[in-house]
């Protein structure tokens, strides 16, 4: 049997506090309504209401549009769509394949903001850890089945470095791994590091060192291109005729070499002819004022001296047109064949003899030197300045051909660099050597 509950009198109810308060259910409902109303009302009354709903400080890259949320946000409290990003930012070659990749793999839910994180203040917009790259490159064969890139999970699994080079006689650059057998770089130059390093130049110049030719730019990162005027001419000025010891062939345009040689020889013949004619003039006019002792007539004086006997032809000045042409051709031949200054450093081709006068009979094949051998990577020479050149380019002193590729293998880099967290190694995430957005299309 249930116990009977005694009845509560009206007088007792008046003194019971719980009888006059609302139920707990009503209190919870009221509190929820007030909280929601406050959340919606607060931004309209706060002094800096945008800061109230902001996800965080804007990076410096987007500071100019900080007050215009609609520039990025299509609607409140929604993720930024990719279309908002591409309306300002042009996708470069590395990201042009992303739309196709995203549509083919919707399970990844990839978008621009997956890698570019805003509202973190001055922190980088791009993730700096290696997962930025390995999240895709770990399974790149599945994401992009047509790619030639191998799967890469970390630096320890990174394949051998790839460089730009030519194979055979092709005129197109290809990407080749440094571990390929007998990899060569036929760049149409002839140069021996072995014959230059440690050798003294003319006039007892100091022995050559690497930094006599290889100098970094103002940023200290990349090496400047080699220049004949800066790095070669001091020892290898181009002489073309023993009779013109103070005249040198300008470097850079082999097609103009013959015309230059012929002009210089013609000037030589004219000057000699003038000297002979003036000597004859002095002999025929002994009363003419003699030259003052210790003073020589300049070339302009020789040319301006009046002649008593004017030559009737160029032969009168010692010029034989046929001989001039033959001697000029001899000098040209000496330059562009075995033992010649041009042939010594360049690949040379012989041209067909032209009926047009003063046409060159040889051409120099332009050197094929890419600005960067590893365009997909970046390297800072200044950061490695405490290392000797030979510590990375170890076989350079034994190199006798310009087609030798003297870049270090990845094993050399792994002696100092490793994935983050490895003891006694330099933390080296992907972005230390690579850019996420590559500057241009690269050969496969």
C-alpha positions as CSV (number, residue, x, y, z in Angstrom):
1,X,0.0,0.0,0.0
2,X,1.2,3.5,-0.9
3,X,1.8,5.9,2.0
4,X,-0.6,8.8,1.9
5,X,1.0,12.2,1.4
6,X,-0.3,14.7,3.9
7,X,-2.1,17.6,2.4
8,X,-0.4,21.0,2.4
9,X,-2.3,23.8,3.8
10,X,-2.6,27.2,2.1
11,X,-0.7,28.8,4.9
12,X,2.2,26.4,4.4
13,X,2.3,27.2,0.7
14,X,2.6,30.9,1.4
15,X,5.8,30.3,3.4
16,X,7.3,27.8,0.8
17,X,9.8,29.7,-1.5
18,X,9.9,27.0,-4.1
19,X,6.2,27.4,-4.6
20,X,6.7,31.0,-5.8
21,X,9.7,30.4,-8.2
22,X,9.5,29.3,-11.9
23,X,10.3,25.8,-12.7
24,X,13.8,24.8,-13.8
25,X,12.6,24.2,-17.3
26,X,11.3,27.7,-17.7
27,X,14.6,29.1,-16.3
28,X,16.7,27.2,-18.9
29,X,14.4,28.3,-21.8
30,X,14.6,31.9,-20.6
31,X,18.4,31.8,-20.3
32,X,18.8,30.3,-23.8
33,X,16.6,33.0,-25.3
34,X,18.5,35.8,-23.6
35,X,21.9,34.4,-24.6
36,X,21.0,34.1,-28.2
37,X,19.5,37.5,-28.3
38,X,22.6,39.0,-26.7
39,X,24.9,37.3,-29.3
40,X,22.9,38.7,-32.2
41,X,22.5,42.1,-30.6
42,X,26.0,42.6,-29.3
43,X,27.8,43.2,-32.6
44,X,25.4,46.1,-33.4
45,X,26.1,47.9,-30.2
46,X,29.8,47.1,-29.7
47,X,32.3,49.9,-30.6
48,X,34.3,47.6,-32.8
49,X,31.8,45.1,-33.8
50,X,33.9,43.6,-36.7
51,X,36.6,42.6,-34.2
52,X,33.9,40.9,-32.2
53,X,33.0,38.4,-35.0
54,X,36.5,38.3,-36.7
55,X,38.3,35.0,-36.8
56,X,41.6,36.8,-35.9
57,X,44.0,39.4,-37.1
58,X,44.5,39.8,-40.9
59,X,47.9,39.1,-42.4
60,X,49.9,42.0,-43.9
61,X,49.1,40.6,-47.4
62,X,45.4,41.4,-47.1
63,X,45.7,44.5,-44.9
64,X,44.3,46.8,-47.6
65,X,41.0,44.9,-47.7
66,X,40.7,44.4,-44.0
67,X,37.6,46.5,-43.6
68,X,35.8,44.8,-46.6
69,X,34.9,41.4,-45.4
70,X,32.8,40.7,-48.6
71,X,36.1,40.7,-50.6
72,X,36.7,37.2,-49.4
73,X,33.5,36.1,-47.6
74,X,30.6,35.5,-49.9
75,X,28.2,35.1,-46.9
76,X,28.6,35.3,-43.1
77,X,29.9,32.3,-41.2
78,X,30.6,30.4,-44.4
79,X,34.0,29.1,-45.8
80,X,35.7,31.3,-48.3
81,X,35.0,29.9,-51.8
82,X,37.9,29.4,-54.2
83,X,36.3,31.8,-56.7
84,X,36.9,34.7,-54.3
85,X,40.6,33.8,-54.2
86,X,41.1,33.4,-58.0
87,X,39.2,36.7,-58.6
88,X,42.4,38.5,-57.4
89,X,45.1,35.9,-57.6
90,X,46.1,34.2,-60.9
91,X,46.8,30.5,-60.6
92,X,50.3,29.7,-61.7
93,X,51.4,26.5,-63.5
94,X,51.8,24.5,-60.3
95,X,48.1,25.2,-59.3
96,X,46.5,25.0,-62.8
97,X,45.9,21.3,-62.3
98,X,44.2,21.8,-58.9
99,X,40.6,22.2,-60.2
100,X,40.8,18.9,-62.1
101,X,42.4,17.3,-59.1
102,X,39.7,18.6,-56.7
103,X,36.8,17.5,-58.9
104,X,38.3,14.0,-59.4
105,X,38.8,13.6,-55.6
106,X,36.0,15.3,-53.7
107,X,36.7,13.2,-50.7
108,X,39.7,15.4,-49.9
109,X,37.6,18.6,-49.8
110,X,40.5,20.6,-51.0
111,X,40.3,24.3,-51.5
112,X,42.6,27.3,-51.5
113,X,42.2,27.8,-47.8
114,X,43.3,24.2,-47.1
115,X,46.9,25.5,-47.6
116,X,46.5,29.3,-47.2
117,X,45.4,30.1,-43.7
118,X,44.2,33.6,-43.0
119,X,43.3,35.3,-39.7
120,X,46.5,34.3,-38.0
121,X,48.1,37.7,-37.9
122,X,51.7,37.9,-39.2
123,X,52.1,34.2,-39.4
124,X,52.7,32.9,-42.9
125,X,49.7,32.5,-45.1
126,X,51.2,29.2,-46.3
127,X,51.8,26.2,-44.0
128,X,55.5,25.8,-43.4
129,X,55.6,22.1,-42.4
130,X,56.2,19.4,-45.0
131,X,52.7,18.2,-44.9
132,X,51.8,21.1,-47.1
133,X,53.6,19.1,-49.9
134,X,53.5,15.5,-48.7
135,X,49.7,15.5,-48.2
136,X,49.5,15.2,-52.0
137,X,53.0,14.0,-53.1
138,X,52.8,11.0,-50.7
139,X,50.2,9.5,-53.2
140,X,50.8,11.7,-56.3
141,X,50.6,8.6,-58.5
142,X,46.9,8.2,-57.5
143,X,46.0,11.8,-57.6
144,X,47.7,12.4,-60.9
145,X,48.2,9.1,-62.7
146,X,49.9,10.7,-65.7
147,X,52.6,12.4,-63.7
148,X,56.2,11.3,-63.9
149,X,56.9,12.4,-60.3
150,X,57.5,9.6,-57.8
151,X,55.7,9.4,-54.5
152,X,57.6,11.3,-51.8
153,X,56.8,11.1,-48.1
154,X,59.9,12.9,-46.6
155,X,63.4,14.0,-47.3
156,X,64.8,10.6,-46.5
157,X,62.6,9.1,-49.3
158,X,63.4,12.0,-51.7
159,X,64.7,10.7,-55.1
160,X,68.0,11.8,-56.6
161,X,68.2,15.4,-57.6
162,X,67.0,16.3,-61.1
163,X,68.7,18.8,-63.4
164,X,68.0,20.4,-66.7
165,X,70.2,19.1,-69.5
166,X,70.3,18.0,-73.1
167,X,70.5,14.5,-74.4
168,X,72.3,13.8,-77.6
169,X,71.8,16.4,-80.3
170,X,68.3,17.5,-79.3
171,X,67.6,21.2,-78.9
172,X,65.1,20.7,-76.1
173,X,65.9,20.7,-72.4
174,X,65.0,17.6,-70.5
175,X,64.9,16.8,-66.8
176,X,67.3,14.1,-65.8
177,X,68.3,12.5,-62.5
178,X,71.9,12.9,-61.4
179,X,72.2,9.2,-60.9
180,X,71.6,8.4,-64.6
181,X,74.5,6.6,-66.2
182,X,76.9,8.7,-68.1
183,X,74.8,11.8,-67.8
184,X,76.4,14.6,-69.8
185,X,75.6,18.2,-70.6
186,X,76.6,19.0,-74.2
187,X,76.5,22.7,-73.9
188,X,78.6,23.5,-77.0
189,X,81.5,24.9,-74.9
190,X,85.0,23.7,-74.4
191,X,86.4,24.3,-70.9
192,X,88.6,22.4,-68.4
193,X,88.4,23.2,-64.7
194,X,91.4,21.0,-64.2
195,X,93.6,23.1,-66.4
196,X,92.5,26.4,-64.8
197,X,92.3,25.8,-61.1
198,X,95.7,26.4,-59.5
199,X,97.3,27.7,-62.6
200,X,98.9,31.1,-62.8
201,X,97.8,33.5,-65.5
202,X,100.0,35.7,-67.7
203,X,102.4,38.2,-66.1
204,X,102.6,36.1,-63.0
205,X,99.0,36.6,-62.0
206,X,97.9,34.8,-58.9
207,X,96.7,31.2,-59.3
208,X,93.0,31.0,-60.1
209,X,90.5,30.0,-57.5
210,X,86.8,29.2,-57.8
211,X,85.7,32.8,-56.7
212,X,87.7,34.3,-59.5
213,X,84.9,33.3,-61.9
214,X,82.0,32.2,-59.7
215,X,80.6,35.1,-57.8
216,X,77.2,35.4,-56.2
217,X,74.7,38.2,-56.9
218,X,73.7,40.9,-54.4
219,X,71.4,38.5,-52.6
220,X,74.3,36.1,-52.0
221,X,72.1,33.1,-53.1
222,X,72.7,32.5,-56.9
223,X,75.8,32.6,-58.9
224,X,76.1,35.3,-61.6
225,X,76.5,34.2,-65.2
226,X,80.1,33.9,-66.5
227,X,81.1,36.8,-68.7
228,X,84.1,36.8,-71.2
229,X,84.8,40.5,-70.4
230,X,84.9,40.0,-66.7
231,X,86.3,36.5,-66.3
232,X,88.2,35.5,-69.4
233,X,89.6,38.5,-71.3
234,X,92.3,39.2,-68.8
235,X,94.1,36.0,-69.8
236,X,92.5,35.2,-73.1
237,X,92.3,38.4,-75.2
238,X,91.6,37.4,-78.8
239,X,94.7,38.1,-80.9
240,X,94.2,37.6,-84.6
241,X,97.4,38.9,-86.3
242,X,101.0,39.1,-85.0
243,X,101.5,42.5,-86.8
244,X,98.7,44.0,-84.7
245,X,99.9,43.3,-81.2
246,X,97.7,46.0,-79.6
247,X,94.5,45.1,-81.4
248,X,92.1,42.4,-80.2
249,X,89.0,40.8,-81.8
250,X,85.8,41.8,-79.9
251,X,84.1,38.9,-78.3
252,X,80.4,38.0,-78.9
253,X,79.6,38.1,-82.7
254,X,81.6,35.6,-84.8
255,X,79.8,36.7,-87.9
256,X,81.5,40.1,-87.8
257,X,84.9,38.7,-87.1
258,X,86.1,38.6,-90.8
259,X,84.9,42.2,-91.5
260,X,86.7,43.4,-88.3
261,X,89.9,41.6,-89.3
262,X,89.9,42.9,-92.8
263,X,89.3,46.5,-91.7
264,X,92.1,46.3,-89.2
265,X,94.5,44.9,-91.8
266,X,93.4,47.6,-94.3
267,X,94.2,50.3,-91.8
268,X,97.6,48.7,-91.2
269,X,98.3,48.8,-95.0
270,X,97.1,52.4,-95.3
271,X,99.3,53.6,-92.4
272,X,102.3,51.8,-93.8
273,X,101.6,53.2,-97.3
274,X,101.4,56.7,-95.9
275,X,104.7,56.3,-94.0
276,X,106.4,55.1,-97.2
277,X,105.0,58.0,-99.2
278,X,105.9,60.5,-96.6
279,X,109.4,59.1,-96.4
280,X,109.7,59.5,-100.2
281,X,108.4,63.1,-99.9
282,X,111.0,64.0,-97.3
283,X,113.8,62.6,-99.5
284,X,112.5,64.7,-102.5
285,X,112.3,67.8,-100.3
286,X,115.4,68.0,-98.1
287,X,114.7,71.7,-97.3
288,X,111.6,70.8,-95.4
289,X,111.9,71.4,-91.6
290,X,113.4,68.3,-90.0
291,X,111.5,66.5,-87.2
292,X,112.3,67.8,-83.8
293,X,114.4,65.4,-81.7
294,X,112.5,63.3,-79.2
295,X,109.1,64.0,-80.8
296,X,107.3,61.5,-83.0
297,X,104.7,62.4,-85.5
298,X,101.2,61.1,-84.6
299,X,99.2,59.1,-87.0
300,X,97.0,62.0,-87.8
301,X,100.1,64.1,-88.7
302,X,101.2,61.3,-91.1
303,X,97.9,61.3,-92.7
304,X,97.7,65.1,-93.0
305,X,101.2,65.5,-94.4
306,X,101.0,66.7,-98.0
307,X,102.4,64.3,-100.6
308,X,104.4,65.5,-103.5
309,X,103.5,62.4,-105.5
310,X,99.9,61.3,-105.1
311,X,99.4,57.6,-105.7
312,X,97.3,56.7,-108.6
313,X,95.7,53.6,-106.9
314,X,95.4,51.8,-103.6
315,X,98.5,49.9,-104.6
316,X,100.4,53.1,-104.3
317,X,99.7,53.0,-100.6
318,X,100.8,49.4,-100.3
319,X,97.3,47.9,-100.5
320,X,96.7,44.9,-102.7
321,X,93.0,44.1,-102.5
322,X,93.5,40.4,-103.3
323,X,96.3,40.1,-100.8
324,X,94.2,41.9,-98.2
325,X,91.4,39.5,-98.7
326,X,93.6,36.4,-98.6
327,X,95.5,37.5,-95.4
328,X,92.2,38.3,-93.8
329,X,90.9,34.8,-94.7
330,X,94.1,33.3,-93.3
331,X,93.5,35.1,-90.0
332,X,89.9,34.0,-89.9
333,X,90.9,30.4,-90.6
334,X,93.5,30.5,-87.8
335,X,90.9,31.7,-85.3
336,X,88.1,29.1,-86.1
337,X,90.1,26.0,-86.6
338,X,92.3,23.7,-84.4
339,X,94.6,25.8,-82.2
340,X,92.6,29.1,-82.8
341,X,91.2,31.3,-80.0
342,X,87.6,30.8,-81.0
343,X,88.0,27.0,-81.7
344,X,89.7,26.6,-78.3
345,X,86.5,27.4,-76.3
346,X,83.6,27.0,-78.7
347,X,82.0,24.5,-81.0
348,X,82.5,25.8,-84.5
349,X,80.8,25.0,-87.8
350,X,82.1,25.8,-91.3
351,X,79.8,27.7,-93.6
352,X,79.4,27.4,-97.3
353,X,81.4,29.8,-99.3
354,X,79.3,32.7,-100.4
355,X,79.6,34.7,-103.6
356,X,78.8,37.9,-101.6
357,X,81.9,39.7,-100.6
358,X,83.1,39.8,-96.9
359,X,80.8,37.0,-95.7
360,X,82.0,34.8,-92.8
361,X,83.0,31.3,-93.5
362,X,82.6,30.0,-89.9
363,X,80.0,30.3,-87.2
364,X,80.1,29.7,-83.5
365,X,77.4,27.5,-82.0
366,X,75.7,29.4,-79.1
367,X,76.5,28.0,-75.7
368,X,73.4,26.2,-74.2
369,X,73.5,27.2,-70.6
370,X,70.3,27.3,-68.6
371,X,70.1,30.1,-66.0
372,X,69.4,27.5,-63.3
373,X,70.3,23.8,-63.5
374,X,67.6,23.0,-60.9
375,X,64.7,25.4,-61.5
376,X,62.4,23.5,-59.3
377,X,64.7,24.1,-56.3
378,X,66.3,27.0,-54.5
379,X,69.7,27.1,-52.9
380,X,71.5,29.8,-50.9
381,X,75.2,29.9,-51.5
382,X,75.7,32.5,-48.8
383,X,74.1,30.2,-46.2
384,X,76.8,27.7,-47.0
385,X,79.7,30.1,-47.2
386,X,81.6,28.3,-44.4
387,X,81.8,25.2,-46.7
388,X,84.5,25.0,-49.3
389,X,83.4,24.7,-53.0
390,X,85.1,21.4,-53.2
391,X,83.1,20.0,-50.3
392,X,80.1,19.9,-52.5
393,X,81.6,20.1,-56.0
394,X,84.2,17.5,-55.1
395,X,85.4,16.3,-58.5
396,X,85.7,19.8,-60.1
397,X,89.5,19.8,-60.1
398,X,89.5,16.6,-62.1
399,X,87.0,17.9,-64.7
400,X,88.4,18.3,-68.2
401,X,85.1,18.9,-70.1
402,X,82.5,21.6,-70.0
403,X,79.8,18.9,-70.4
404,X,80.6,17.4,-67.0
405,X,77.8,18.0,-64.5
406,X,79.5,19.0,-61.3
407,X,76.5,19.3,-59.0
408,X,76.4,17.5,-55.7
409,X,74.2,14.4,-55.2
410,X,71.5,14.2,-52.6
411,X,73.6,12.0,-50.4
412,X,76.0,15.0,-49.8
413,X,73.1,17.1,-48.6
414,X,71.9,14.4,-46.3
415,X,75.2,14.5,-44.4
416,X,73.9,17.8,-42.8
417,X,70.2,18.0,-43.6
418,X,67.3,15.8,-42.6
419,X,63.6,15.8,-41.8
420,X,62.6,17.9,-38.8
421,X,63.3,16.2,-35.5
422,X,66.4,14.2,-36.5
423,X,69.2,14.7,-33.9
424,X,72.4,16.4,-34.9
425,X,70.9,17.4,-38.3
426,X,69.6,20.6,-39.7
427,X,65.8,20.6,-39.9
428,X,64.9,20.7,-43.6
429,X,61.2,20.8,-44.4
430,X,60.2,20.7,-48.1
431,X,59.8,24.5,-48.3
432,X,63.4,25.1,-47.4
433,X,64.5,24.0,-50.9
434,X,61.2,24.2,-52.8
435,X,58.6,26.7,-53.6
436,X,54.9,25.7,-53.4
437,X,54.1,27.8,-56.5
438,X,56.7,27.1,-59.2
439,X,57.7,30.0,-61.4
440,X,57.1,28.2,-64.8
441,X,56.3,25.0,-66.4
442,X,59.1,22.4,-66.0
443,X,60.0,19.6,-68.5
444,X,58.9,16.2,-67.4
